[in-house]
């Protein structure tokens, strides 16, 4: 396995600075954010360390080789199944450009969300999911790019209630997705933190979906049980759930990483920092990456 981080936590850095930082702190890789220019509609969105519409593949490969850092994947996390068809279409088109950028860079993996109309049930979303994603996967296959879907429900606030803005949240839905679209280029960017607050076993699915594990996000979550007792599981999860860096939440990382080893996973593990306790400054955000890396190394085979 190779340990890296998600570049969204360093929005004030250029691509060159991100790669230089990764090399200086012992990271093997970086997941580069590829949002289109413009304002962000949520935390950590809108960051772009690679403009998928205007970049020099040769120059970027030279930069990476000089610092001995890889791109674990290109990241873009919109909602291409949103009820607003114009907005969804714009985002789908940009996702295609990100896929093309991954092919040009020979990265091989694009990390994203499936999307969802949050006002509709899973079954009601399904026909549009198939309509949109079948041609997208064809596009990715022709470019030898894998699509890794993150399992975040995107269900935290009133405008995401009741269904959330990402369909691919549970093993039952993953199983159905892969049965109906069995493309070998369709898989998971799995983050255990999103399973822990859903009260889903985050270790057991690694064996069943081992062939679909294209990328891993390392983020933790702390369930505030006193708040949960006040509001209950049917309330907004942000009332009783806090994203944390690895080792400071409820994930048993020894069990999780052990199951990854058992599954034969040898890919990238990207630390994703969304922990407000470390957001006071650039220095504390860098500290969060360093602390997380040191913590995870104890569970990873073949690393210093």
N, C-alpha and C positions, 0 to 999 in steps of 0.2 A: 504494500500500500504506500501511497504518497500523500503527504500532508500539505495542505495549502489553505487558502482562505478566500472568502467572497469579497470582491473589491469594493462593494457598496459602502463599507465602513470607512473608506478613505476617499470621500468625494472631493476633497480639496487637493488631491494628488493628481498629477498627470499620469499617463500610462507609463512613461519612463520612471517616474518616482515610485509607482506601485511595484514595478518589476525590481527596481533597485532595493526597495524596502524588503521585498520578499527574499531576495538573495542574501541581504545583510543579516536577516533574522533566521536563516536556515529553512525557509519554506521551499518546497519542491515545485509548487504550482500556485496558480491564481485562477479563480473563476472571474472572468472579466465581464462587467456589466455593459450592456449594449442598448440602453434606452435611447429612443429618439430625442432630439433636442426639444426643450419645452419644459413647462412646469410639471412638478410631480403631484400626483393625487393622493399619495400616502407616504409614510416613512420609508426611507431607503429606496424608493422608486425614483426614476428620473436620472440616476447616476449613469454616466456613460464614459467608460475608459477606452472604448473602441467605437468609433462612428462606423456603423455597418454600411453606410452609404458612401464613405469617402476614407479610404485607408490604403496603405502601401503594404501588401503582404510580405514582400521581401524585406522591407525595413523592420517590420515587427518580428519576423523570424530571426533576423540578425540580432536584434535587441535581446530576445529571449535566449538565443544561443550564447551570447556574450556573458549573460548572467547565470546561465545554466538553470533557467526557470521555464516550466511548461505552462501552457494554458490548459486547465482541467476541463473547461467548458466555457462557452459563451452564454451569458445569462440575460434573459429578458422575460419578465413575468407579468404580462398583461391579462386581460379578460377578453379573449376573442370570441366568447359565446355570450357576451353582454346583450341585454335587451335592446340597447341602442345600436342598431345595425351599422350605422355610419362609423361610429367610434370603433366597434368591433372589427369592421372591415379594414380600417386604417391600421389597427394593431396587427391584424393577420398579415397584411402586406409587409409590415415592418419585420414580423417574425420570419417571413420568407427571405427577407434581405439578410437577417441574422444567420439563417441556415446557409445562405450563399457565402456569407463571410466565413463561417466555420469551414466550409469546403475549400475556400481559397487559402485559408491558413492551415489546412490539413489538421484541424483540431479534432473533428470527428464527433463532438457532442454539443448539443444545444440544450440548456436547461430552461424550463418554462412551466407554465400552468396550462391545464386543459381549458380552464374557464368554466363559467356556468351562469345562467340566468338565475339569480338568487331567489327570485319569486316563484320559481317552478320546482317541482319535484325532480328527483333523479330520472324517473321514467319519462317525464315530460321534456327534459333536456336531451334525452338520448338521441332522437332522430337528428337534431341539429348538430350534436356532437359528431355523429357519424358523417353527416354531410360536409362539415368543415374539416374534420381531421383526416378523412381518407385521402383527399387530394394533397393535404399538407404532408402526410407521410409518404405519398408517392414522390413529392418534391424532394423530401429529405433522402429517400432511398436512391434516387437518381444521382444525388450528390455525395453518397456514401457518408451521410451524417446521421447520427443517432439522436433521437429526441428523448430527453430524460425529464419526466414529469414530477415536479415536487408535489408532496402530499399535504401541503398546508390547506386547511379548509377555507381560509380567508373569510372567517366568520367571527368578527370581533365587535362590530358596532352596528348601530341601527340601520345604516344604509347597506349592510351586508346580510341583514336578517330577512327570512329565517334560514335560507339554504346555504349561504356563503357563496363565494364567487370562484370556487374551484371544485370541479366534480370529482377529481381523483383522490379521495381522502381516506378510503378504507380498503382492507384486503378484498372484501366482497365486490367492491366496484372495480378494483384493479383486475380481479379475476374475470369479470364480465368484459372489461375493456379489451384485455388481451385475447379473450376467446373470440370476440367479434372482429378485432383488428390484430391478427397474429403476426404482424410484421416484426421481423427480428430487429428492426430499427426503432421500435417503440418500447420504452422502459421507464424506469423510475430514477428520480433524484431523491433518495429517501432521507427524511429528517426525522429522527426518533422523537424530537420534542413535540411534534404535532400529533403523535400517537399517544403520548403520555397523558396529555390533558383531555383526550377523547376517551381515556380509560381503555385503550387498546394495547394489547401485548406488542411491544416494539421489537422483540427478539424473534418470536416464532415465525413471522412472515419472511425473514431473511432466507430461510431454507427453501420455502416454497417458491419464492420469486428470485432465487439466486441468479437465474439467467437473464433477469430483467433489471438487475442492479447496475446502472450505467454511471452513477455518481452518488456521492454521499454528502449530506450537509451535517456538520457537527454543531448542533445547538442544543442547549438544555432548556428545561422549563421547570418552574417551581409553582406547584399548586398551593395556593393560600387557603388552607382548610378552614380557618375561622371565617373567611369571606365566603367560601363555598357553602358552609353551613348556614350562612345568612341568606344567600341568594339562590342556591341550588343550581343544578346542572342545566336547567332550561333558561338561565339568564345569559347575558353576554359574557363570553369567556374572559374578556379583559377585566371583568370585575373580580376574578379570583385566580387568574393565571398570569405569571410573569416570565417572559423570556430571560434566560440567564446564559452565561458562558458555560462550556462543558465543565462538569465537576461541581457546579454551584446550584444545581437543580435536582430533580428527582430521577434522572436517567442513570441506570447502572451501566456505566461505560465499560467496565470489565466484561459484563455479560454481553453487551451489544457488540463490542469489538471482537470478542471471542466468537460470536455467532457469524460475524463477517468473515473471520479467518476460516471457520468451518465451512462456510458457503463458497470458499475459494475466491473471495473478492480480492483483487490486487490493484484496483483502481485508485482514484483520488478521493480523499476525505477533506472537504473544504470547511474550515471553521467559519461559521456565520455569526457575527456579533450583532445582536439586537438588544443588548443589555444596557438599560438606561443608567445603571450604576457606573458604567465606564464611558459615558458620553460627555463628560464635562469638558474635555479638551482633546486635541489630537494626541497628546501624550498618553492620556488614559485609554484612548481607543487602541493605540499601538500596544499598550500594556495588556489589554484584553486579548489581543492576538498572541502575544508572547506567553502569557499565563496559560491560555488554552492549548497552545502547542506543547508546552512542557508537560501539561497534565495528560494529554492524549498519547504522547510518545511512550509512556509506560505500558500501553496496551498494544502497541503496533510492532509487528515483527519486521525485522530487517532494516530498522532505522537506527541512527546513532542516538 
